[in-house]
Amino acid sequence: MAPSIQITDAQVQAAYADYEQKQQTDINRTVRHILIALPKDADAAAVEAAKNKLNAARADILSGKISFADEARALSDDPGSKDKGGDLGVVTPGEMVKPFEEAMDKLKVGEISEPVRSTYGWHLIEVTKESHPPIQSLADMRDQLTATLREQQIDKIYYNEGEKLSNDVYEHPDSLIPAAEALGLSVQTSDWVSRDSGTGIGANEKVRKAAFSKEVLEQKLNSNLIELGANDSVVIRVHEHEQATPLSLNEVTAQITTTLTNQAIAEVLAAEASKIRAALDAGTEPQNAATAAGAVWQAPLLAKRSAPEPTLPADVLAAAFAVPPAAAGTLATTALTLADGNEAVVVVTAITDGDPAKISAEDKQQLAAQIAKADAQQALGALLQTLRSEAKITINHEAEKSATP
């Protein structure tokens, strides 16, 4: 769809005006706070005592008896900011809970709030600095705005076409032809697909699962819309089906031999991985544990969840972000079998949290659009599934044989 989308200069100008207005109205504040934490079931006396404690602290700060930072270090229950004098860094709009943000928005630089109640407890808030995000020129923003506008239009068209396809294949459950004709698409036929493998579109597990589902295989209905990726969706139906038949021993001897050999190798590798993990749990340095086991050691590197790391297989990166954090003084580890048959032990030595404040407004908008699109398609799929399960459909199989591709 992308090559057919034309973005006009007027659209870019309008998008730049929106961007300019947003940058002018957005205020980034550097904020610090003191928190007196309260449990959710705190009684009225505890709530009042915490508030009085903050009022006393506020009075001491305003009188010059103690600085805000020193009071935060002595009093605050927020472990993330306590040792930094209550400093929360730059707080962008929408980042904090609503009562905190509403109170923060009313403060001038250097002004200290009255005690503010949130779900976490009572806060004293001070804005130490504020600034507006920089405004780039139209010339500098043109390419980015054009790309964003094009992506938004593509997403809208793609979503609408997906809805049309879902509706058409539901209204004509015994053929793909009406939907293909309505949307100007072509019906394609795959090669043979089994439950476990296939080529082309059949290599996708979602497709195989749908192909062998009760609705598609037994009831001979069209599938729901299947998302293969961010910009690829399909609907399938069974064109031809053959029952599985057992092969002779001669035909499968080589396959059985290979399977048993691979199973034995996998068991040995898994056992070696378990030994390495046990050594790590006992305090052995990762490199020493790997060397002792005859394994290949890769030096630590910092990897991001969303960015490919050329020196790491994708399944290793996924495993690293799935392993639960370990207790202080220990290493988080997991073992997995790689796509090439090797076994890997993944060791997480440190975790650095992402900074939501560094996500651009454009990226946030795109993420929001992707989430809304995914939610809508999931809801539509669930609705169609429910309607199908409750509907009584009679299929003319004779007509289906002649009309269904």
Buried (B, 14 or more C-beta within 10 A) or exposed (E): EEEEBEBEEEBBEEBBEEBBEEBEEEBBBBBBBBBBEBEEEBEEEBBEBBBEBBBEBBEBBEEEEBEBBBBBBEBBBBEEBBEBBBBBEBBBBEBBEEBBBEBBEEBEEEEBBEBBBBEBBBBBBBBBEBEEBEBBEBEEBBEBBBEBBBBBBBBEEBBEBBBEBBBBBBEBBBBBEBBBEBEEBEBEEBEEBEEEEBEEBBEBEBBBEBBBBEBBBEBBBBBBBBBEEEEEBBBBBBEEEEEEEEEEEEEEEEEEEEEEEEEEEBEEBBEBBEBBBEBBEEEBEBBEBBEEBEBEBBEEEEBEEEEEBEEBBEBBBEBBEEBEEBEEEEBBBBBBBBEEEBBBBBBBEEEEEEEEEEEEBBEEEBEEBEEEBEEEBEEBBEEBEEEBEEEEEEBEEEEEEEBBE
